[in-house]
Amino acid sequence: MTGKVDKRNEKLLSNIQLDNFDFLEIPELYIYSGELTRKEIAYLKERLEEMRRVRENCDYESQVRMRQANERDIAHFFGEMRYRRLQLRMQMNLKEYCERFLESSEDEVLARFSLRRTMRQLKRTLSRWFRRLNE
């Protein structure tokens, strides 16, 4: 990846302040891309809230169908090509970050990593994120 993408990736990751993204869905990263308008962010927030409710109340098959329907809706709202470019860019950023995290040989990084702590931090971060978007 180019230095520009790497810097953008670092900015994206520092905004979220997490050590592990395995459990974060790609659409949630779009908010941090810096490419969306307020209207698009609001629309995406509604879709993500809808998915959160589905995850809490529905079986797995319904969740899969709803995720596919939401992705189609988001793609239609953003425009198919723009959505695919954004999706690919976020996936590349996420993949690069995960690879660097896994390849890291720094003892302090590995010693700090805790799945339970990461999940709690993820929950707090997303809760703050939803509160800020609701304001």
N, CA, C and O atoms as CSV, one atom per row, in Angstrom:
chain,resi,resn,atom,element,x,y,z
A,1,MET,N,N,0.834,-1.185,0.000
A,1,MET,CA,C,0.000,0.000,0.000
A,1,MET,C,C,0.874,1.242,0.000
A,1,MET,O,O,2.005,1.233,0.485
A,2,THR,N,N,0.334,2.277,-0.541
A,2,THR,CA,C,1.091,3.519,-0.612
A,2,THR,C,C,1.136,4.185,0.749
A,2,THR,O,O,0.346,3.868,1.639
A,3,GLY,N,N,2.065,5.106,0.899
A,3,GLY,CA,C,2.174,5.836,2.154
A,3,GLY,C,C,0.924,6.624,2.469
A,3,GLY,O,O,0.544,6.754,3.633
A,4,LYS,N,N,0.271,7.159,1.422
A,4,LYS,CA,C,-0.943,7.943,1.630
A,4,LYS,C,C,-2.054,7.074,2.214
A,4,LYS,O,O,-2.752,7.488,3.140
A,5,VAL,N,N,-2.213,5.877,1.671
A,5,VAL,CA,C,-3.230,4.962,2.183
A,5,VAL,C,C,-2.869,4.538,3.596
A,5,VAL,O,O,-3.741,4.441,4.460
A,6,ASP,N,N,-1.589,4.284,3.834
A,6,ASP,CA,C,-1.144,3.890,5.158
A,6,ASP,C,C,-1.454,4.976,6.177
A,6,ASP,O,O,-1.924,4.677,7.275
A,7,LYS,N,N,-1.194,6.241,5.826
A,7,LYS,CA,C,-1.501,7.343,6.740
A,7,LYS,C,C,-3.000,7.457,6.965
A,7,LYS,O,O,-3.450,7.707,8.084
A,8,ARG,N,N,-3.768,7.272,5.905
A,8,ARG,CA,C,-5.219,7.324,6.037
A,8,ARG,C,C,-5.707,6.184,6.931
A,8,ARG,O,O,-6.601,6.370,7.757
A,9,ASN,N,N,-5.113,5.011,6.758
A,9,ASN,CA,C,-5.460,3.865,7.581
A,9,ASN,C,C,-5.154,4.151,9.046
A,9,ASN,O,O,-5.967,3.853,9.921
A,10,GLU,N,N,-3.996,4.721,9.314
A,10,GLU,CA,C,-3.639,5.064,10.687
A,10,GLU,C,C,-4.629,6.063,11.273
A,10,GLU,O,O,-5.023,5.938,12.433
A,11,LYS,N,N,-5.035,7.058,10.477
A,11,LYS,CA,C,-6.005,8.042,10.951
A,11,LYS,C,C,-7.335,7.368,11.259
A,11,LYS,O,O,-7.958,7.649,12.282
A,12,LEU,N,N,-7.763,6.486,10.378
A,12,LEU,CA,C,-9.002,5.748,10.581
A,12,LEU,C,C,-8.938,4.961,11.879
A,12,LEU,O,O,-9.879,4.987,12.673
A,13,LEU,N,N,-7.843,4.269,12.094
A,13,LEU,CA,C,-7.702,3.436,13.280
A,13,LEU,C,C,-7.581,4.277,14.543
A,13,LEU,O,O,-8.111,3.897,15.587
A,14,SER,N,N,-6.899,5.405,14.467
A,14,SER,CA,C,-6.764,6.235,15.662
A,14,SER,C,C,-8.090,6.870,16.040
A,14,SER,O,O,-8.329,7.134,17.219
A,15,ASN,N,N,-8.957,7.121,15.069
A,15,ASN,CA,C,-10.282,7.656,15.381
A,15,ASN,C,C,-11.096,6.665,16.195
A,15,ASN,O,O,-11.851,7.054,17.086
A,16,ILE,N,N,-10.945,5.399,15.890
A,16,ILE,CA,C,-11.732,4.376,16.571
A,16,ILE,C,C,-11.048,3.920,17.851
A,16,ILE,O,O,-11.720,3.539,18.809
A,17,GLN,N,N,-9.747,3.954,17.878
A,17,GLN,CA,C,-8.939,3.602,19.045
A,17,GLN,C,C,-9.202,2.179,19.529
A,17,GLN,O,O,-9.559,1.959,20.686
A,18,LEU,N,N,-9.026,1.243,18.646
A,18,LEU,CA,C,-9.144,-0.168,19.004
A,18,LEU,C,C,-7.872,-0.893,18.598
A,18,LEU,O,O,-7.114,-0.411,17.757
A,19,ASP,N,N,-7.643,-2.051,19.199
A,19,ASP,CA,C,-6.485,-2.859,18.849
A,19,ASP,C,C,-6.848,-4.010,17.923
A,19,ASP,O,O,-5.959,-4.639,17.350
A,20,ASN,N,N,-8.117,-4.295,17.767
A,20,ASN,CA,C,-8.516,-5.455,16.986
A,20,ASN,C,C,-9.856,-5.182,16.339
A,20,ASN,O,O,-10.794,-4.755,17.013
A,21,PHE,N,N,-9.963,-5.425,15.036
A,21,PHE,CA,C,-11.183,-5.127,14.295
A,21,PHE,C,C,-11.911,-6.375,13.822
A,21,PHE,O,O,-12.793,-6.280,12.968
A,22,ASP,N,N,-11.573,-7.528,14.348
A,22,ASP,CA,C,-12.177,-8.759,13.846
A,22,ASP,C,C,-13.695,-8.759,13.958
A,22,ASP,O,O,-14.366,-9.426,13.171
A,23,PHE,N,N,-14.245,-8.032,14.912
A,23,PHE,CA,C,-15.665,-8.114,15.184
A,23,PHE,C,C,-16.428,-6.886,14.721
A,23,PHE,O,O,-17.619,-6.751,15.002
A,24,LEU,N,N,-15.763,-6.004,14.027
A,24,LEU,CA,C,-16.389,-4.777,13.556
A,24,LEU,C,C,-16.791,-4.957,12.104
A,24,LEU,O,O,-15.958,-5.294,11.263
A,25,GLU,N,N,-18.052,-4.735,11.807
A,25,GLU,CA,C,-18.510,-4.904,10.437
A,25,GLU,C,C,-17.995,-3.764,9.570
A,25,GLU,O,O,-17.868,-2.628,10.028
A,26,ILE,N,N,-17.702,-4.077,8.326
A,26,ILE,CA,C,-17.159,-3.095,7.392
A,26,ILE,C,C,-18.048,-1.852,7.277
A,26,ILE,O,O,-17.506,-0.747,7.292
A,27,PRO,N,N,-19.385,-1.960,7.164
A,27,PRO,CA,C,-20.193,-0.738,7.037
A,27,PRO,C,C,-20.000,0.251,8.180
A,27,PRO,O,O,-20.160,1.455,7.982
A,28,GLU,N,N,-19.657,-0.238,9.382
A,28,GLU,CA,C,-19.428,0.669,10.496
A,28,GLU,C,C,-18.153,1.487,10.295
A,28,GLU,O,O,-18.015,2.572,10.859
A,29,LEU,N,N,-17.236,0.976,9.502
A,29,LEU,CA,C,-16.006,1.716,9.226
A,29,LEU,C,C,-16.226,2.845,8.227
A,29,LEU,O,O,-15.441,3.792,8.186
A,30,TYR,N,N,-17.283,2.757,7.419
A,30,TYR,CA,C,-17.529,3.791,6.417
A,30,TYR,C,C,-17.655,5.166,7.059
A,30,TYR,O,O,-17.233,6.168,6.481
A,31,ILE,N,N,-18.229,5.211,8.242
A,31,ILE,CA,C,-18.431,6.479,8.939
A,31,ILE,C,C,-17.096,7.200,9.103
A,31,ILE,O,O,-17.028,8.423,8.990
A,32,TYR,N,N,-16.050,6.447,9.368
A,32,TYR,CA,C,-14.743,7.029,9.652
A,32,TYR,C,C,-13.920,7.292,8.401
A,32,TYR,O,O,-12.781,7.751,8.494
A,33,SER,N,N,-14.480,7.008,7.239
A,33,SER,CA,C,-13.709,7.162,6.007
A,33,SER,C,C,-13.472,8.623,5.653
A,33,SER,O,O,-12.535,8.941,4.920
A,34,GLY,N,N,-14.316,9.516,6.169
A,34,GLY,CA,C,-14.196,10.928,5.830
A,34,GLY,C,C,-14.762,11.257,4.464
A,34,GLY,O,O,-14.597,12.379,3.986
A,35,GLU,N,N,-15.424,10.306,3.825
A,35,GLU,CA,C,-15.943,10.506,2.477
A,35,GLU,C,C,-17.456,10.678,2.430
A,35,GLU,O,O,-18.012,10.945,1.364
A,36,LEU,N,N,-18.126,10.531,3.557
A,36,LEU,CA,C,-19.584,10.565,3.556
A,36,LEU,C,C,-20.113,11.919,4.013
A,36,LEU,O,O,-19.507,12.595,4.844
A,37,THR,N,N,-21.252,12.296,3.455
A,37,THR,CA,C,-21.926,13.517,3.891
A,37,THR,C,C,-22.733,13.208,5.146
A,37,THR,O,O,-22.902,12.046,5.515
A,38,ARG,N,N,-23.224,14.248,5.792
A,38,ARG,CA,C,-24.044,14.038,6.995
A,38,ARG,C,C,-25.297,13.232,6.675
A,38,ARG,O,O,-25.719,12.385,7.462
A,39,LYS,N,N,-25.880,13.499,5.528
A,39,LYS,CA,C,-27.078,12.762,5.113
A,39,LYS,C,C,-26.758,11.277,4.934
A,39,LYS,O,O,-27.536,10.416,5.346
A,40,GLU,N,N,-25.627,10.986,4.327
A,40,GLU,CA,C,-25.225,9.591,4.124
A,40,GLU,C,C,-24.897,8.913,5.451
A,40,GLU,O,O,-25.212,7.740,5.652
A,41,ILE,N,N,-24.267,9.654,6.347
A,41,ILE,CA,C,-23.957,9.099,7.665
A,41,ILE,C,C,-25.245,8.790,8.415
A,41,ILE,O,O,-25.362,7.738,9.044
A,42,ALA,N,N,-26.212,9.701,8.352
A,42,ALA,CA,C,-27.497,9.468,9.019
A,42,ALA,C,C,-28.192,8.239,8.438
A,42,ALA,O,O,-28.732,7.421,9.183
A,43,TYR,N,N,-28.180,8.108,7.130
A,43,TYR,CA,C,-28.797,6.953,6.481
A,43,TYR,C,C,-28.099,5.663,6.907
A,43,TYR,O,O,-28.756,4.673,7.232
A,44,LEU,N,N,-26.774,5.678,6.903
A,44,LEU,CA,C,-26.010,4.503,7.300
A,44,LEU,C,C,-26.273,4.158,8.759
A,44,LEU,O,O,-26.371,2.984,9.116
A,45,LYS,N,N,-26.387,5.172,9.594
A,45,LYS,CA,C,-26.683,4.952,11.008
A,45,LYS,C,C,-28.021,4.243,11.181
A,45,LYS,O,O,-28.142,3.336,12.004
A,46,GLU,N,N,-29.020,4.651,10.413
A,46,GLU,CA,C,-30.330,3.997,10.475
A,46,GLU,C,C,-30.225,2.528,10.083
A,46,GLU,O,O,-30.809,1.663,10.736
A,47,ARG,N,N,-29.491,2.251,9.031
A,47,ARG,CA,C,-29.342,0.857,8.578
A,47,ARG,C,C,-28.612,0.021,9.631
A,47,ARG,O,O,-28.985,-1.125,9.879
A,48,LEU,N,N,-27.574,0.588,10.251
A,48,LEU,CA,C,-26.822,-0.145,11.266
A,48,LEU,C,C,-27.662,-0.372,12.518
A,48,LEU,O,O,-27.567,-1.425,13.149
A,49,GLU,N,N,-28.476,0.605,12.875
A,49,GLU,CA,C,-29.378,0.440,14.018
A,49,GLU,C,C,-30.393,-0.664,13.728
A,49,GLU,O,O,-30.712,-1.472,14.600
A,50,GLU,N,N,-30.886,-0.687,12.516
A,50,GLU,CA,C,-31.813,-1.737,12.099
A,50,GLU,C,C,-31.145,-3.110,12.211
A,50,GLU,O,O,-31.759,-4.065,12.687
A,51,MET,N,N,-29.899,-3.204,11.777
A,51,MET,CA,C,-29.170,-4.471,11.878
A,51,MET,C,C,-28.927,-4.860,13.328
A,51,MET,O,O,-28.975,-6.041,13.670
A,52,ARG,N,N,-28.669,-3.883,14.177
A,52,ARG,CA,C,-28.474,-4.180,15.603
A,52,ARG,C,C,-29.736,-4.797,16.186
A,52,ARG,O,O,-29.670,-5.779,16.926
A,53,ARG,N,N,-30.889,-4.218,15.849
A,53,ARG,CA,C,-32.161,-4.765,16.341
A,53,ARG,C,C,-32.402,-6.172,15.804
A,53,ARG,O,O,-32.888,-7.043,16.526
A,54,VAL,N,N,-32.064,-6.389,14.548
A,54,VAL,CA,C,-32.232,-7.724,13.954
A,54,VAL,C,C,-31.332,-8.731,14.663
A,54,VAL,O,O,-31.765,-9.846,14.954
A,55,ARG,N,N,-30.079,-8.351,14.947
A,55,ARG,CA,C,-29.165,-9.260,15.651
A,55,ARG,C,C,-29.697,-9.623,17.026
A,55,ARG,O,O,-29.512,-10.749,17.486
A,56,GLU,N,N,-30.354,-8.682,17.682
A,56,GLU,CA,C,-30.872,-8.937,19.023
A,56,GLU,C,C,-32.131,-9.794,19.014
A,56,GLU,O,O,-32.371,-10.549,19.956
A,57,ASN,N,N,-32.941,-9.685,17.957
A,57,ASN,CA,C,-34.280,-10.274,17.998
A,57,ASN,C,C,-34.551,-11.394,17.007
A,57,ASN,O,O,-35.603,-12.027,17.089
A,58,CYS,N,N,-33.655,-11.664,16.082
A,58,CYS,CA,C,-33.966,-12.616,15.013
A,58,CYS,C,C,-32.976,-13.770,14.980
A,58,CYS,O,O,-31.883,-13.699,15.542
A,59,ASP,N,N,-33.392,-14.837,14.304
A,59,ASP,CA,C,-32.518,-15.996,14.135
A,59,ASP,C,C,-31.448,-15.705,13.082
A,59,ASP,O,O,-31.472,-14.667,12.421
A,60,TYR,N,N,-30.520,-16.634,12.942
A,60,TYR,CA,C,-29.371,-16.420,12.065
A,60,TYR,C,C,-29.777,-16.227,10.608
A,60,TYR,O,O,-29.241,-15.348,9.932
A,61,GLU,N,N,-30.713,-17.031,10.115
A,61,GLU,CA,C,-31.130,-16.914,8.711
A,61,GLU,C,C,-31.724,-15.539,8.424
A,61,GLU,O,O,-31.450,-14.942,7.382
A,62,SER,N,N,-32.530,-15.044,9.345
A,62,SER,CA,C,-33.110,-13.706,9.178
A,62,SER,C,C,-32.023,-12.642,9.194
A,62,SER,O,O,-32.094,-11.661,8.453
A,63,GLN,N,N,-31.024,-12.836,10.036
A,63,GLN,CA,C,-29.919,-11.881,10.101
A,63,GLN,C,C,-29.168,-11.821,8.778
A,63,GLN,O,O,-28.812,-10.740,8.310
A,64,VAL,N,N,-28.928,-12.982,8.176
A,64,VAL,CA,C,-28.212,-13.027,6.896
A,64,VAL,C,C,-29.025,-12.328,5.817
A,64,VAL,O,O,-28.486,-11.526,5.055
A,65,ARG,N,N,-30.324,-12.627,5.746
A,65,ARG,CA,C,-31.183,-11.986,4.741
A,65,ARG,C,C,-31.252,-10.480,4.957
A,65,ARG,O,O,-31.221,-9.709,3.998
A,66,MET,N,N,-31.347,-10.064,6.209
A,66,MET,CA,C,-31.429,-8.638,6.511
A,66,MET,C,C,-30.117,-7.933,6.174
A,66,MET,O,O,-30.128,-6.815,5.657
A,67,ARG,N,N,-28.992,-8.576,6.462
A,67,ARG,CA,C,-27.691,-7.987,6.130
A,67,ARG,C,C,-27.572,-7.795,4.616
A,67,ARG,O,O,-27.093,-6.758,4.157
A,68,GLN,N,N,-28.005,-8.785,3.847
A,68,GLN,CA,C,-27.958,-8.671,2.388
A,68,GLN,C,C,-28.878,-7.559,1.897
A,68,GLN,O,O,-28.506,-6.786,1.014
A,69,ALA,N,N,-30.078,-7.478,2.470
A,69,ALA,CA,C,-31.022,-6.424,2.075
A,69,ALA,C,C,-30.471,-5.046,2.429
A,69,ALA,O,O,-30.585,-4.106,1.643
A,70,ASN,N,N,-29.879,-4.928,3.603
A,70,ASN,CA,C,-29.296,-3.649,4.012
A,70,ASN,C,C,-28.143,-3.256,3.103
A,70,ASN,O,O,-28.002,-2.087,2.744
A,71,GLU,N,N,-27.323,-4.221,2.732
A,71,GLU,CA,C,-26.205,-3.911,1.841
A,71,GLU,C,C,-26.720,-3.432,0.486
A,71,GLU,O,O,-26.165,-2.498,-0.092
A,72,ARG,N,N,-27.778,-4.063,-0.023
A,72,ARG,CA,C,-28.372,-3.612,-1.291
A,72,ARG,C,C,-28.921,-2.194,-1.154
A,72,ARG,O,O,-28.747,-1.367,-2.049
A,73,ASP,N,N,-29.590,-1.914,-0.025
A,73,ASP,CA,C,-30.142,-0.573,0.205
A,73,ASP,C,C,-29.039,0.481,0.271
A,73,ASP,O,O,-29.160,1.555,-0.318
A,74,ILE,N,N,-27.971,0.168,0.987
A,74,ILE,CA,C,-26.853,1.109,1.112
A,74,ILE,C,C,-26.209,1.342,-0.249
A,74,ILE,O,O,-25.887,2.476,-0.604
A,75,ALA,N,N,-26.022,0.263,-1.010
A,75,ALA,CA,C,-25.423,0.386,-2.345
A,75,ALA,C,C,-26.303,1.246,-3.249
A,75,ALA,O,O,-25.796,2.064,-4.016
A,76,HIS,N,N,-27.610,1.062,-3.160
A,76,HIS,CA,C,-28.530,1.862,-3.980
A,76,HIS,C,C,-28.480,3.335,-3.564
A,76,HIS,O,O,-28.481,4.222,-4.418
A,77,PHE,N,N,-28.435,3.592,-2.258
A,77,PHE,CA,C,-28.430,4.962,-1.749
A,77,PHE,C,C,-27.137,5.686,-2.119
A,77,PHE,O,O,-27.175,6.843,-2.539
A,78,PHE,N,N,-25.989,5.014,-1.967
A,78,PHE,CA,C,-24.698,5.636,-2.258
A,78,PHE,C,C,-24.380,5.650,-3.745
A,78,PHE,O,O,-23.581,6.464,-4.207
A,79,GLY,N,N,-24.995,4.764,-4.479
A,79,GLY,CA,C,-24.619,4.538,-5.881
A,79,GLY,C,C,-23.715,3.321,-5.921
A,79,GLY,O,O,-22.758,3.219,-5.153
A,80,GLU,N,N,-24.019,2.413,-6.808
A,80,GLU,CA,C,-23.332,1.111,-6.829
A,80,GLU,C,C,-21.810,1.233,-6.922
A,80,GLU,O,O,-21.092,0.613,-6.138
A,81,MET,N,N,-21.319,2.019,-7.865
A,81,MET,CA,C,-19.866,2.102,-8.057
A,81,MET,C,C,-19.177,2.771,-6.863
A,81,MET,O,O,-18.131,2.309,-6.407
A,82,ARG,N,N,-19.758,3.841,-6.369
A,82,ARG,CA,C,-19.167,4.537,-5.220
A,82,ARG,C,C,-19.149,3.623,-3.997
A,82,ARG,O,O,-18.171,3.574,-3.251
A,83,TYR,N,N,-20.253,2.902,-3.810
A,83,TYR,CA,C,-20.342,1.986,-2.677
A,83,TYR,C,C,-19.286,0.890,-2.782
A,83,TYR,O,O,-18.629,0.573,-1.791
A,84,ARG,N,N,-19.118,0.317,-3.950
A,84,ARG,CA,C,-18.130,-0.760,-4.134
A,84,ARG,C,C,-16.707,-0.246,-3.906
A,84,ARG,O,O,-15.889,-0.935,-3.296
A,85,ARG,N,N,-16.410,0.965,-4.395
A,85,ARG,CA,C,-15.074,1.542,-4.162
A,85,ARG,C,C,-14.833,1.762,-2.671
A,85,ARG,O,O,-13.765,1.438,-2.152
A,86,LEU,N,N,-15.835,2.315,-1.988
A,86,LEU,CA,C,-15.716,2.558,-0.551
A,86,LEU,C,C,-15.553,1.239,0.200
A,86,LEU,O,O,-14.717,1.127,1.097
A,87,GLN,N,N,-16.345,0.256,-0.166
A,87,GLN,CA,C,-16.269,-1.050,0.481
A,87,GLN,C,C,-14.889,-1.679,0.287
A,87,GLN,O,O,-14.295,-2.189,1.237
A,88,LEU,N,N,-14.393,-1.641,-0.923
A,88,LEU,CA,C,-13.081,-2.218,-1.211
A,88,LEU,C,C,-11.980,-1.490,-0.448
A,88,LEU,O,O,-11.080,-2.123,0.104
A,89,ARG,N,N,-12.052,-0.170,-0.418
A,89,ARG,CA,C,-11.040,0.619,0.293
A,89,ARG,C,C,-11.046,0.289,1.790
A,89,ARG,O,O,-9.983,0.121,2.389
A,90,MET,N,N,-12.227,0.195,2.393
A,90,MET,CA,C,-12.307,-0.123,3.817
A,90,MET,C,C,-11.830,-1.549,4.083
A,90,MET,O,O,-11.181,-1.800,5.098
A,91,GLN,N,N,-12.139,-2.479,3.194
A,91,GLN,CA,C,-11.673,-3.852,3.366
A,91,GLN,C,C,-10.154,-3.921,3.273
A,91,GLN,O,O,-9.516,-4.653,4.030
A,92,MET,N,N,-9.576,-3.163,2.351
A,92,MET,CA,C,-8.114,-3.145,2.224
A,92,MET,C,C,-7.476,-2.544,3.470
A,92,MET,O,O,-6.479,-3.065,3.968
A,93,ASN,N,N,-8.042,-1.456,3.974
A,93,ASN,CA,C,-7.512,-0.845,5.193
A,93,ASN,C,C,-7.592,-1.819,6.357
A,93,ASN,O,O,-6.642,-1.965,7.126
A,94,LEU,N,N,-8.739,-2.487,6.481
A,94,LEU,CA,C,-8.939,-3.438,7.564
A,94,LEU,C,C,-7.976,-4.612,7.434
A,94,LEU,O,O,-7.367,-5.029,8.419
A,95,LYS,N,N,-7.837,-5.141,6.234
A,95,LYS,CA,C,-6.932,-6.272,5.996
A,95,LYS,C,C,-5.490,-5.885,6.319
A,95,LYS,O,O,-4.770,-6.639,6.973
A,96,GLU,N,N,-5.077,-4.713,5.858
A,96,GLU,CA,C,-3.712,-4.271,6.130
A,96,GLU,C,C,-3.481,-4.132,7.630
A,96,GLU,O,O,-2.448,-4.557,8.147
A,97,TYR,N,N,-4.440,-3.542,8.321
A,97,TYR,CA,C,-4.281,-3.365,9.759
A,97,TYR,C,C,-4.196,-4.717,10.466
A,97,TYR,O,O,-3.322,-4.930,11.306
A,98,CYS,N,N,-5.103,-5.625,10.126
A,98,CYS,CA,C,-5.105,-6.935,10.778
A,98,CYS,C,C,-3.800,-7.682,10.519
A,98,CYS,O,O,-3.260,-8.323,11.421
A,99,GLU,N,N,-3.295,-7.604,9.295
A,99,GLU,CA,C,-2.024,-8.261,8.979
A,99,GLU,C,C,-0.886,-7.667,9.801
A,99,GLU,O,O,-0.048,-8.394,10.334
A,100,ARG,N,N,-0.865,-6.353,9.897
A,100,ARG,CA,C,0.204,-5.715,10.678
A,100,ARG,C,C,0.077,-6.073,12.152
A,100,ARG,O,O,1.080,-6.275,12.837
A,101,PHE,N,N,-1.158,-6.152,12.639
A,101,PHE,CA,C,-1.361,-6.510,14.041
A,101,PHE,C,C,-0.871,-7.933,14.298
A,101,PHE,O,O,-0.176,-8.188,15.282
A,102,LEU,N,N,-1.233,-8.854,13.414
A,102,LEU,CA,C,-0.841,-10.251,13.601
A,102,LEU,C,C,0.659,-10.457,13.423
A,102,LEU,O,O,1.255,-11.303,14.090
A,103,GLU,N,N,1.267,-9.690,12.528
A,103,GLU,CA,C,2.701,-9.825,12.276
A,103,GLU,C,C,3.546,-9.109,13.318
A,103,GLU,O,O,4.764,-9.276,13.364
A,104,SER,N,N,2.904,-8.325,14.137
A,104,SER,CA,C,3.640,-7.546,15.125
A,104,SER,C,C,4.365,-8.488,16.086
A,104,SER,O,O,3.778,-9.432,16.617
A,105,SER,N,N,5.616,-8.218,16.292
A,105,SER,CA,C,6.386,-9.049,17.222
A,105,SER,C,C,6.669,-8.295,18.514
A,105,SER,O,O,7.438,-8.753,19.359
A,106,GLU,N,N,6.044,-7.143,18.653
A,106,GLU,CA,C,6.267,-6.360,19.863
A,106,GLU,C,C,5.594,-7.064,21.036
A,106,GLU,O,O,4.390,-7.318,21.014
A,107,ASP,N,N,6.370,-7.367,22.037
A,107,ASP,CA,C,5.837,-8.072,23.196
A,107,ASP,C,C,4.758,-7.267,23.903
A,107,ASP,O,O,3.777,-7.831,24.388
A,108,GLU,N,N,4.931,-5.953,23.963
A,108,GLU,CA,C,3.946,-5.140,24.676
A,108,GLU,C,C,2.588,-5.172,23.991
A,108,GLU,O,O,1.562,-5.144,24.670
A,109,VAL,N,N,2.558,-5.230,22.657
A,109,VAL,CA,C,1.286,-5.297,21.937
A,109,VAL,C,C,0.598,-6.613,22.236
A,109,VAL,O,O,-0.593,-6.645,22.546
A,110,LEU,N,N,1.349,-7.699,22.141
A,110,LEU,CA,C,0.764,-9.011,22.395
A,110,LEU,C,C,0.368,-9.172,23.856
A,110,LEU,O,O,-0.644,-9.804,24.160
A,111,ALA,N,N,1.149,-8.610,24.751
A,111,ALA,CA,C,0.820,-8.710,26.171
A,111,ALA,C,C,-0.428,-7.900,26.502
A,111,ALA,O,O,-1.206,-8.281,27.378
A,112,ARG,N,N,-0.620,-6.775,25.797
A,112,ARG,CA,C,-1.784,-5.928,26.057
A,112,ARG,C,C,-3.058,-6.522,25.486
A,112,ARG,O,O,-4.147,-6.205,25.963
A,113,PHE,N,N,-2.950,-7.375,24.476
A,113,PHE,CA,C,-4.138,-7.849,23.786
A,113,PHE,C,C,-4.939,-8.793,24.667
A,113,PHE,O,O,-4.416,-9.765,25.212
A,114,SER,N,N,-6.210,-8.484,24.788
A,114,SER,CA,C,-7.150,-9.327,25.509
A,114,SER,C,C,-8.467,-9.262,24.758
A,114,SER,O,O,-8.995,-8.177,24.518
A,115,LEU,N,N,-8.994,-10.406,24.390
A,115,LEU,CA,C,-10.247,-10.436,23.645
A,115,LEU,C,C,-11.377,-9.804,24.453
A,115,LEU,O,O,-12.158,-9.015,23.920
A,116,ARG,N,N,-11.464,-10.146,25.725
A,116,ARG,CA,C,-12.530,-9.602,26.575
A,116,ARG,C,C,-12.416,-8.078,26.659
A,116,ARG,O,O,-13.412,-7.372,26.503
A,117,ARG,N,N,-11.214,-7.576,26.903
A,117,ARG,CA,C,-11.010,-6.133,27.007
A,117,ARG,C,C,-11.307,-5.451,25.674
A,117,ARG,O,O,-11.903,-4.374,25.644
A,118,THR,N,N,-10.897,-6.071,24.587
A,118,THR,CA,C,-11.147,-5.505,23.264
A,118,THR,C,C,-12.639,-5.430,22.985
A,118,THR,O,O,-13.118,-4.430,22.449
A,119,MET,N,N,-13.369,-6.461,23.336
A,119,MET,CA,C,-14.818,-6.452,23.116
A,119,MET,C,C,-15.495,-5.376,23.974
A,119,MET,O,O,-16.409,-4.700,23.501
A,120,ARG,N,N,-15.063,-5.212,25.215
A,120,ARG,CA,C,-15.620,-4.145,26.061
A,120,ARG,C,C,-15.309,-2.782,25.467
A,120,ARG,O,O,-16.171,-1.903,25.430
A,121,GLN,N,N,-14.081,-2.606,25.004
A,121,GLN,CA,C,-13.679,-1.336,24.400
A,121,GLN,C,C,-14.477,-1.079,23.129
A,121,GLN,O,O,-14.885,0.052,22.870
A,122,LEU,N,N,-14.698,-2.110,22.346
A,122,LEU,CA,C,-15.504,-1.988,21.134
A,122,LEU,C,C,-16.922,-1.555,21.480
A,122,LEU,O,O,-17.476,-0.666,20.834
A,123,LYS,N,N,-17.506,-2.173,22.489
A,123,LYS,CA,C,-18.869,-1.822,22.897
A,123,LYS,C,C,-18.934,-0.366,23.355
A,123,LYS,O,O,-19.850,0.364,22.974
A,124,ARG,N,N,-17.965,0.060,24.170
A,124,ARG,CA,C,-17.949,1.456,24.640
A,124,ARG,C,C,-17.777,2.420,23.473
A,124,ARG,O,O,-18.453,3.446,23.401
A,125,THR,N,N,-16.872,2.087,22.566
A,125,THR,CA,C,-16.610,2.962,21.421
A,125,THR,C,C,-17.838,3.104,20.548
A,125,THR,O,O,-18.200,4.213,20.154
A,126,LEU,N,N,-18.479,1.994,20.244
A,126,LEU,CA,C,-19.671,2.058,19.397
A,126,LEU,C,C,-20.820,2.760,20.106
A,126,LEU,O,O,-21.602,3.458,19.460
A,127,SER,N,N,-20.940,2.594,21.420
A,127,SER,CA,C,-21.976,3.305,22.174
A,127,SER,C,C,-21.751,4.810,22.099
A,127,SER,O,O,-22.691,5.575,21.881
A,128,ARG,N,N,-20.492,5.234,22.282
A,128,ARG,CA,C,-20.184,6.665,22.164
A,128,ARG,C,C,-20.469,7.150,20.756
A,128,ARG,O,O,-21.003,8.242,20.561
A,129,TRP,N,N,-20.115,6.346,19.788
A,129,TRP,CA,C,-20.325,6.694,18.382
A,129,TRP,C,C,-21.814,6.893,18.102
A,129,TRP,O,O,-22.193,7.871,17.459
A,130,PHE,N,N,-22.663,5.977,18.578
A,130,PHE,CA,C,-24.101,6.114,18.362
A,130,PHE,C,C,-24.651,7.345,19.081
A,130,PHE,O,O,-25.503,8.048,18.537
A,131,ARG,N,N,-24.169,7.613,20.306
A,131,ARG,CA,C,-24.637,8.801,21.031
A,131,ARG,C,C,-24.281,10.073,20.274
A,131,ARG,O,O,-25.107,10.978,20.155
A,132,ARG,N,N,-23.047,10.149,19.758
A,132,ARG,CA,C,-22.633,11.335,19.002
A,132,ARG,C,C,-23.463,11.514,17.745
A,132,ARG,O,O,-23.805,12.641,17.387
A,133,LEU,N,N,-23.787,10.437,17.079
A,133,LEU,CA,C,-24.584,10.543,15.859
A,133,LEU,C,C,-26.027,10.930,16.160
A,133,LEU,O,O,-26.690,11.544,15.323
A,134,ASN,N,N,-26.516,10.580,17.341
A,134,ASN,CA,C,-27.892,10.923,17.715
A,134,ASN,C,C,-28.030,12.367,18.156
A,134,ASN,O,O,-29.142,12.893,18.210
A,135,GLU,N,N,-26.921,13.017,18.473
A,135,GLU,CA,C,-26.982,14.411,18.941
A,135,GLU,C,C,-27.283,15.358,17.816
A,135,GLU,O,O,-27.370,16.566,18.033
